[in-house]
Amino acid sequence: MVFSRPMTRSFCIIVAALLSSVLAGSAGAQGRGGIPVPALPDQPWEYQTANAKIRVRVLTAGLENPWSLEFLPDASILITERNGRLRHFKDGVLSPAVAGLPAVVSDNFISGLHDIKLHPNFAQNRLVYWVYNKADAPAPAPTPAAGAAGAGGGRGGGRGGVTRTLTVARGVFDGTALTKVEDIIRMQGASTVSRMLFLPDGTLLVSTWGETGQVAQDKMGLSGKILRYNADGTIPKDNPFVGKEGYRPEIYTLGHRTPESLVWHEPTKTIWESEMGPNGGDEINVIKAGGNYGWPLVSLGRSYAGPYQPGGFQADGMTAPVVNFVPSISTTGMTFYTGERFPEWKGNLFIGGVRYGEIPGTGRIQRIVFNSAMEETRRETLLEDKRWRIRDIRQGPDGLLYVITDERNGALLRIEPAG
């Protein structure tokens, strides 16, 4: 279009408003850009998968970037939201924020409130554990300009540039609120993403983020590690590096980039971990005490700029993954299926992903089949058409699969047999 005279101020304002409306609508549909993501359906829908016909049902919407879910003994569900809220889904109703949770440093990336676990003796002590990013000190009130600049948070700080420390807390949950809340573990120097797992011996594993520099290989640092503690936050005397010079005694394994899930595989009595790689190179590892899992020295992925990691794919003394993803799916939570409602899926691993091949708006679930030696034999993709960011997937006490979507209007889904 060619104008024969300068545009008036009012015309410019109208054009700017229209462009702002279009861009805002686009951003709302796409999340962080990429392919537009479909809205949540009003009714259940069905798929014919390779081994089973399934129905997917939205149990509730209205979750803001949920991160983790945990079943209570009465089959109700605790759900964490990255922004620092804990929600309780019971009898088909999603609660407001559960009272009693301490302040969380969250941002518009991945820092905030993360995993939640019940103490192994929850039925007796009602203890719930969660891992979150806690402010190191109260931050000064930002100026309007500084507040706008700092709203994104990024990976080094939280809202308004608040420095933070990854912290494990616990409290008593009475069904409506948390009481007797206490921080039991503060992992100095560690922040951002974390998962937890109680082992059969009652000890607690806590993972830490280690993407940057060489922190994952720093034996005196806590970033890029899986750490092991007693349930009260003390360090077990049988940790692999206790008494070894040059190592922190909390360390159980090292060389991790971004651990996204920790699960126990009962048939083999082993710990399995999903880990988000760089550009490609997502992986699933079997965790063994004292192991070094390679990051950033070796990886099956490329750096975001393109080159492979300097040490190549494997090296002496580094433990290789048992499953890898190239292109990456941006791995998240996972679960081994052990129920009876899907007999064809028994023993399969279900893992979430938030994007495929670095393209936003391409989230999915993958089902991985193993042979008797726990070697991968086949894969199937589920919910690919919905493109939602799948953040966690768990098997419920009813033998069905429960999924949360990491969206601004996130949802709790249930996968059940159809027919």
Secondary structure, DSSP 8 states (H G I E B T S, - for coil): ---SS---HHHHHHHHHHHHHHHHHHHHHHSSSSS------SS-EEEE-SS-EEEEEEEEEEESSEEEEEE-TTS-EEEEETTTEEEEEETTEE-S--BT-------SSS-SEEEEEE-TTHHHH-EEEEEEEEESS------HHHHHHHTT-TTT--GGG--EEEEEEEEEE-SSBEEEEEEEEEETT--S---EEE-TTS-EEEE----STTGGG-TT--TTEEEEE-TTS---TTSTTTT-TTS-TTEEEE--S-EEEEEEETTTTEEEEEE--SBS-EEEEEE-TT-B--TTT--SSB-TTS-B-TT-S--TT----SEEESS---EEEEEE---SS-GGGTT-EEEEES-BTTBSS--EEEEEEE-TTS-EEEEEEESTTT---EEEEEE-TTS-EEEEE-STTEEEEEEEE--
